[in-house]
Amino acid sequence: MIDQNVKNLVMRIVSMAVSFISTMIITYIVVDYIGNELYGFYQMSNDIINYATVITVALNSMSSRFITISYIQEDFDDASKYYNSVLFGNIVLAVALAIPSSVFILVLDKLIDVPDVYLHDVKILFVLMFINFFVTICSSVLSTATFVKNRIDLDSYRTIERELIRVIIVYIICKFLSPHIWCVGVSILASTIFACIRNYCYTLKLVPEIKLFKKEFFDIGRIKELVQSGLWNSLTQLGQILRNGLDLIIANQMIGSMAMGTLSVAKTLPKYLLAAMTAVASVFTPKIMIAYAEGNKEKLVSIIYTSIKVCALISICIEVIIIVLSRRLYILWISGQDSYTLSLLTIVSMFGYVVLMPMQVLWAVFTATNRVKVSSLYLLAESILAILAVFWLLKTTDNALIKMVIIAGVSSVFELIRGLTFLPAVSAGLLDIKLRTFYKPLFRSLIAFGFSVFVSLMVNKLPIHSSWSGFALLCFIDILLTLIVCVFVLFDRNEIHFVLRMFKIKRGEK
C-alpha cells in the first residue's frame, strides 16, 4: 500500500497538471474568441478580489492550525467551536462586504480604463467574480477536514473536478452560445459551488466528531483568538497585493489596456507556477504542524529538509519547460500574438522563482510557531519598496515594452532576495537551529537548475517538428532528463532509498 504522504504528493502533482492544462485551454479559448484585452480584465478582476481578501484573511488564515491541534488532542468540542465560529463569522463578513462591492461595480468605469463597448460585459464579469468570492468566504472552513486528516489527495481530486467543470462551461458558452468574457465568471462560480458541496461531504465523512451549523458552538472568544493570531496574515496578504496584485492596474493606468492584456497573458504561466508550488508545499504542512505540536525538532527539520528538495525537483521541471520552451508554446498556444514579447515577459516574471519555489515550504514554519508577525512585516516592507521602485523606474523610459519589463521584473528581483535571505535564515532562527541548515538544499537546487537548463537548451536544438505533438515530445524529453539530473544532484543515497521505501519498492519486487 502506498504511503499516504506519497499519495498526497502524487495527486497534488496530477491536479497541478490538470490545472495547468485547463488554464491553457481557457486562455486559448478566451483569447481566440474574445481577445487578450478582455482576458486582461478577467485577470484584473482576480487581483481586485484579492484586495478584499485582506479583510477575511485575519479570521481564516489560522483556523486550520487551531482546529487541527484541537482535533489531534481529541478536544472535539473545542474543534467544533473553532469550526462554527469561523463559519458564522465568514457569513457575517460576506454580508458586510456585499455593499461596498456593489458600489465598486456601479462606478467601475470611473476607476479603471474600460472601453465603452466592453463595459457591460466587464461589469457582469465582476458581479460573478464577487459572488464567487462571497461563496468562497462562507464555505472556506469546510476545506479544513482534508487538512486535519492529512487527506490532501481528496482535495486534489476535488481540484481536478473543478477544473474540468470550468473548461466545459467556457467551451460550451464560447463555442455554441455567444462568447462573452463573463463566461469565465460563470465557470468559476459553478465550480466553486460544486467544491462547496464536495467539501461539506468530506467534512461529514472525515471529521464526524465536529458538529456543523450549531449556534451553541459559536464563540466570540474563539473569533477574537483567531483574528489576533491571523491579523498579521492580513498584512502578508496586503504585501502580496502591493507586490503582485497591482501589476495589471499599473499597466492599465500607465501604459494602456492593450499592454495590460499582454502582461496578463504573459503572467499566466508564472502565476500558475506560484499557485502550483504553493499547493505542493501545502502537502507537507500537516506533517510539519504535527511534528511541531509533538515537540520533535529532529523530525521537524528532517521533514522540512526533504520537502525543500521535493519542491525543488518539481519546480525545476516546470521552470525549465517555461524558460526554454515558452516561445514555442506561445506560437502554438496563442497564434497571432507577439510570441517574443510574451516569452520575454514570462521569463522576467518568474526568474526569482528559481530560488523562491524550493523555499515555499518554509512559510509553514511561521504558521507552526505562530510567528506570522515576522513574515508579515517583512513582506509588507518589501512590497512597499517594490512599488516605489516600479514607479521610479517607469519614469525613466517612454518605451512600452521596457515599462512592461520593469513592472514584471521588479517583483522578481525582490523574490530572489527573499528566497536567498529571509526565508532560509529567519526560519532557521525560529526553530533555533543553525542558520546554514536550509542553504545546503537551496544551493543544490540551483546547481540542479543550471544543469537542467543546459540540457534542455541542447534538447531544444533537436530537429523536431513545430506542432503540439512535437512540443509534447520535447516536454517529455526535458522532464525525463531534468528528473534524472535533479535526483542525482538533489538527493543523496539514503534519501533515494527512503523515497523507494515510501513507495514500498524493494529490489526484486514489482
N, C-alpha and C positions, 0 to 999 in steps of 0.2 A: 504494500500500500504506500502511495506517495505521501511524503511528509506534507502537512497542511501548509507550512510556510512556502514550500516549493509550489504547491498548487496555487496559493495566493499570488505568487510572483508570476507564474506561467500565465494564469488567467488575466492578470493585470497587463502583461505584455500583449496578449491576444486582444484585449479590449482596447489597448493603445493603437494597435494596428488597424482595428475596425474603425476607431475614431478618426485616425489619420485618413483612411480611405474615404470615409463618409465626408470629412471636411473637404477633401479634394473634389469629390463628386458634387457636393453642394456648391462649392466655389465655382466650379466649372459651369454648372447649370445656371447659376445666378449671373455670372459674368457673360455667358453666352446669350442668355435670353433677355437679360435686363441691363447689363453693363457694369463695369467696375466702379463707376462713380456712385451708383446706388449701393453697390456692395460696401462701399466705404461708410455709408450711413448705417448699415447693419452693424459693422464693427464699432462705429461710434456709439450706437445705442447700447452695446455691451459695455463699453467703457463708462458711459454715463450711469448705467445701472450699478456699476461697481462703486461709484461715488456714494450711492445710497447705502451700500453695504457697510460703510464706515459706522453707521448708527447701529446696525444689527450685530456686528462682529463682537462687540463688548459682551453681549449676552450669550452668544452661541459658540464662540471660539474655544472656550474651555469646558463646555458641557461634557464632551466625550471623556475628558480626563477625570472629572469628578464622578460621573456615572460609572465609568469603568472601575475606579478604585472602590466605590461603594459596593458594586456588584461582586467584585473579586473577594471582598471582605464579607460577602453574604449578608450585607445590610440592605435587604431588598426594599424596605420601607424608605430608607434614605435615598436609594437609587430612584424610586418612584417619585419622591418629592422633587428631585432634580429634573427628572423627565417631564413631569406635569407642569412644573414651574416654568421651564423653558418653553413648553408647548403653548401654554396660555399667554405667556409673556410675548411670544412671537406673534400671536394672533392680534394682540393689542397694538404691537408695533406696526403690523401690516395695515390695520385700520387707520392708524395715525398718519402713516406715510402716504396714504391714498390721496389726501387733499393736496399737499404740495406737488405730488406727481401729476395730478390733473392740471394744476395751474401751469406747470412747466410745459406740458404738451400743448396747452392753449396758446402759449406765447413762444412756441418753438422757433418759428421763423424770425423772431426778434433776437434770438440768442445765438443761432448758428446760421451759416450760409447754406440755404436750401433753395435750389432753382424752383420757381413757381410751378413748373409743370410736374415736379415730383412731390410737392408739399403734402398733398392729400395722402399719397401712399406712405410717405415717411412718417406722418402723424399716426396712421393706423399701425405701422410697424412699432412705433414707440409705445402705443397703447398696449399692444400684445406683449411686448417685452416687459413692461411694468406689471401687467397682470401675472406673467410668468414669475417675475421677481417676488410678488406677494405670495403666490402659491409655494414657491421655494422656501420663503421665510417660514410660513406656517407649518411646513412639513419637515423642516431641516433636521429636527431632533430624531425623527423616525429612522434616519440613516445610521444612528448610533449603534443599533443592535448588531450589525455585522462587525463593527469595530470592537465592541465589548467581547464578542465570541471569537474574534480573530478569524472571521469568515469573509475575508476580503474577496475571495473568489466569487461569492454570491453578489457582491457589489459590482464586480466586473461583468458578470452575466447580465445584470440589470443595465449596465452601461452599453453593452453590445445591443441589447434590445432597443434601448433609447435611440441609438444611432441609426438603426435600421428604420425605425419609425420616422425619424427626421428625413432621411433620404427619400423614402417612399412618398411622403406627403409633398415635399418640394418638387419631386419629379412629376407627380400626378398633376399638381396645380400648374406648373410651367409648361408641361407637355400637352395636356388635354384641356386645360382651362385657360384663363387669361393670365399671363405671367406678371406678377407684381412682387415688389420687394417684401411686402408684408407676408408672403407665403413662408418666408423663413421664420417669422414670428409665430405663425400658426403651427409649424412643425415643432418648434421648441416648446411651445405651451402644451401641445398634445403629448410630447414625450415626457415632459415634467409631470403631468397628471398621471401618466402611466407609471412613472417611477415612484410617485407618492403611494399609489396602490400597492406596488411591489414592496416598498419599504414597510408599509403597515403590516403586510403579511409576514415579512421577515421578522418583525418585532414580536408578533404574536407567537411565531414558531420558535425563535431563538431565545427570547428572554420572557417566557410566560410569567415569571415571578414579578415583573414590573407591571404595575397597573396603569392603564392608559385612560385619558379623559376623565380623571377622577378629581373633582374640585377639592375634595378633602385633602388631597396630596399637594395642592398648591400652597407654596410657602414663600412669602415675600422675602424672608431672610435668605433663602437659597438664591433668589434672584440677585439680591444685593451682593452675596458672596461671589456669584459668577461674574457679575458686572465689574466688581472691584478687581477680580483676577484677570478678566478679559479686556479691561479698559485699555490696557497698553497695546493689545492686539488691534484695537481701533486705530491707534496711532500708526501701527505697522501697515494697516490697510490704507490709511491716508498717505503714508510714504510710498506705497506701491502705486497709488493713483498718480501722485505727483511725478513719480519716476517713469511710468509707462503709460498710464491711462490718459495723460494729456497730449500724447504724441499726435493723435489724429486731430484733436481740436486745434492745436498749434499749427499743424499743417493746413487745416481748413481756413484758419483766420489769416495766416501769414504767407501762404503760397496759393491756396485755392482748392476748390472741391475736387478737381481732377487729380491734383497732387495727393490729396487725402486718399482718394480711391486707389492710386498706385501704391502708396505707402501701406494702406490697409491690406492689399493683396500680398505685398512683399513680407509683411509681418505675420501672415497666416501660419507659415511653417514654424518660425521661431516661437510663436505663441503656443502652437501645438506641442512643440518640444518641451517648453516650460511646463505646460499642463500635464504632459505625459510623465515627465520625470518627477513632478510633484506627486502624481498618483503612484508611481513606483516607490518613491520614498515613503509614502504613507503605508505601504505594505509592511514596513519594518517598525512603524510607530507603535503598534500594540505591544510587540516584544520589548521594545526599548522602555515603554511605560511600565510594563510588568517587572522587568529586571530592576528598574529604578525603585519601584514600590517594594521589591523584595530586599533592597539594600545590597544587591550582589554587584559590586563595582566591576570586578573582573569579567563577569558575564556580560555586563552592560557594555563595556569598552570593546569586548570581542564582537558583540552584535553590531555595534556601530562601525567598527573597523571593516568587517566583512561587507556590511551594507554599502559603505563608500565604494568598495571595489565593484560590487554588483551594479550600482548606479553608474559608475564609470564605464563598465562594459556595455551597458545598454545605451547610454547617452552617446558614446563614441560611435557606435554602429549607426545611429540616426544622424549625428553631426557630419560624419564622413559623406554619407549619401547627399545631404543637403549642400554641403560646401562644394563637393566635386561635381555633382550631377544636377545642381539646381537649374542651370541654364538649359540643359537638355529637357528637364522636367517642364519648365515654363513653356518651351517651344511646343511640346506635345500637349500640355495641360490647358494653357490659355493662349491659343494661337491668335495672332493679330496684335498682341501686346508686345511691348518692348522687353524682350527676354533678358537683354544685357542689364537694363536698369533694375528690373525685378530681382535678378540674381545678385547684383551688387548690393542692393538694399537688404536683401535677405541675409547675406553673409555678414554684412556690417552689423545687422540687428542681433546676431547670435554669437559673435566671436567671443564674447565674455562668458558664454555658456560652457565653453571648453573647460574652464576652471570651476565655474559655479555649479554645474549639474552634478558632479560627483559629491559635492558638499551639501546637496539638498537635504539629506537625511539628518544633518546636524541641527536643523530647526527643531526637531523633536526634543533635543536636549533642553532648549529654553522652555518648552512646554512642560516636560517632565519635572524639571527643577523649579517650575513656577517662577521663572525669572524672565518672563517675556518683556518686562520693562526695559531690560538691557538691549534686546534686539530692536524693540520699537523705537527707542530714542536714536539708535544708530541709523536705522532705515529712514527715519524722518529727516535727520540732519543730512544724510546722503542725498535724499530726494530733493531737498531744497537747494543744495549745491548743484545738483544736476540740472534743475530747471533754470537756475541763474546762469549756468554755463551755456545752456542751449540758447537762451535769449541773447546773451552777449555774443556768441559765435554767429548767430543768424544776422547780426548787424554788420558782419564783416564781408558779406557777399550778397550779390543780387541773382546769382545763378540758382535756378530752381532745383537742379539735381544735387548740387552741393548742399543746399539747405535741407533736402530730404536726408542726405547722408549724415549731416550734423544731428538732426532730430533722432535718427536711428542709432547713431554711433555713440553719442554721449552716454546713454544708459548702459551700453555695452562696456565702456571703459570703467564705469563705477561698479558694474557687476564683476568685472575682472578683479578689481581691487578688493571687493567684498569676499570673493572666493579665496583669494590669496592671503588675506589678513584676518578679517573679523571672524568669519565662521570657524576656521580651524583653531585659531588662538583662543578666542573667548570661550568656545565650547569646552576646550581642554581645561581652561581656568575654572569654569563652573563645576566640572567633575573632579577638580583637584588632582589632575594628572599632568604629566609633562607636556609643555606647550608644543613640542615637536611630534606628539603622538599621531595626529591626523595628517601631518605633512608627508609622511612616507607613502601612503596610498595615493595622495594627491599627485606627487611627483611621478609616481609610477604611471598614473593615468595620463599625464602629459606626455611621457615617453611613448606610451602605447598609442596615443592620439597621433603623434608625429609620424611614427612608423606606418600607421593605418592610412593616413592621408597620402603618404608617399606611394604606398602600394596601390591605393585607389586611383591616383593620378596615372600610374602605369596601366592599370586595367582600363581606364577611360580612353586610352590610345588604341585599344583593340578595334579592328575593323568590324564593328557590329552595327547593323542597320539601325537608322534612327526611326524607331517605331516603339509602340508600347511594349511589344514583346521583347525588342532589343533592350529597352530601358529596364524591363523586369529582369532580364538576364544579367545586365550589368549590376543591378542592385543585389541580385543573388550572389554573384561572384564577390562583390565588395564586402557584403555582410559575412560571407563564409571566411574570407581571408582576414577580415577585421576580427572576427571571433577567435581565429587561431592566434593572431598576433596578441590580442588582449589577454587571452587565457595564459599564455606563456610569460607575458610581461607583468600582468597584474597579480596573478595568484602564484603562491608557492606550492610545493608538492602536497603538504599537509592540507591546505585549503582545497585543492582539487580533490583529494581523497574524501574530505568532509562533504563536498557537494555530491560526489558519487554515492556516498552513504545515504544522504538525504533522499536520493532517487532510488535507493535500495538496489544499486547496481554493484555487482561484485564480479571479479574475474571468473570466467567460465559460465556466467549466468546471463540470461537474456531478460 
